[in-house]
């Protein structure tokens, strides 16, 4: 991936339905050349369809948290099943260190978060951090630029 590919990705991230002709004008290439590069990015698995980013309604409260869990190997299958069935779970990372997993959750209330933590504690030891804000959020596109 070169700088032109990164520029194309940046344009598509802003507007996934931007016409190839418009992209070509902005990156100083012909439309067929841009189409070829986009096709290569799709083939390489960098692009996979269109993405919709949803913003939460401003009139609702959310409690976002990171829950670290230490889960015994014998309970990992049950834990992963619980994660799959919990609508509050946004992401789960298998990590190194004192804990086995780091789970990002978003709950509609503190009691909902407490209930989820209690469910997790049936399977292992937890440590929870409430997310107060997100001062930096570069997202996946910026990670591709590395």
N, C-alpha and C positions, 0 to 999 in steps of 0.2 A: 504494500500500500504506500503510495506516495502522497505528496502535498495536494495534487489535483483530486485524488480519491477522497482525501480528507475534506477538501472544499465541497465536493459533491455531497458527501455524507452530511456535512454541516447544513447545506441548503435543504436536503431532504428531511433532516431532523426538524427544521423550521416549518416545512410544508411538504409532506410526503407525497402530495399529488401535484407538485410543481411540474409543469410540462418540460419534457426533455429539451425542447427548443429554448426555453427560458434559462434552464441550467447551462446549456451550451453557450449562450450569450454571456452569462456571468463568469464562466471559467475560460472563455476564449477558445472553445473547441467547436467542432462541427457536431451536429446532432447525432450522426452515426457513431462518432468517437465517444460521445457521452453515453449513448445506449450500450456500447460495447463495454465501457467501464462499469456501468451499473449492472449489466449482466454478470460480469466477472465478480463483482462484490456479492451478488446473489449466489453465484456458484460457490464462492468461498465461504458462504454462511455468515457474512458480515451483515447483509440485509436479508430480512425474512418477512416480507409483507408490510402492511401498514400498521401503524401504532396509534392508538387513541390514548391521550393522557386525560384522565378525569380529575377535576378539582373537587374537593369535598365541599359540601354546602357550608356556607359561613355561619349559618344559624344553629349548627350542631356542635356539641362538645366532643372532643376525642382525647383519649389518654393513650399516648404512644409510649412504649417502653421497650427496653432490651432486657431479656431474661436469659441469664447464663444458667446452664443446667449441667450437673454431673450425673450421667446416667450409666448404670452398670450395663455391660454388654448384653446380659440376659434380658434386660428390659428395653433395649433400643427399638425392637420391632413394635412393641406396644406404644412407645413414645412417638415413633414416626407415624403410626396410625392415628394417634391423638392429634398430632400436628395437621395431618391431612384433613381431619374432620372438624378442625377448629377454624371458623371463619375469621377469627381475630388475627390469626397468624399471617404475617406478610412475607416473611423470609426466615429461613433457617440455615445456619452455617455450622458445619462440623469443624471444630477448631482445636488447636493445640492449647496446652496450658492446664490450669487447675480444673477447668470445666470441659465437658465433651461437646456441648452445643451452645450456640448463641442464637436466640430467637428474637426477631423483631415483631412486635405485636401492636395492634391498634384496637383499642376498646372504646365502647360508647360511654363508659362510666368507670369510676373506681371500683364499685362492687363487681362489675364484670371482669376487670383486671384481677381483682382478688380471687374470684372464682377460678379463673384460668390458672393463676399461680398455684392455687390449692390442687388443681388437677395435675399440674406438673410435679408438685411435691410428692404425690403418690408414687412417682416413678424415680425420683432422685432429689438431689440437693439443688436449691436455686439461689440465685442472687439477682435482684431486680434493680434496674436503673430507669427512672422516669425520664423521658426525653422532654426537655424544656423548650428547645428550639433547634433549628438546623442552620447554623451560620454559614456553612459551606455545603453545596450540593452540586457537584460537577456532573454527576450522572454518567451513564454508560458511554455516551458518545465521546466525552472527554477522555475516558479511560482508553478508548481505541486510539487516541491520538499519541499515546505514549510510545 
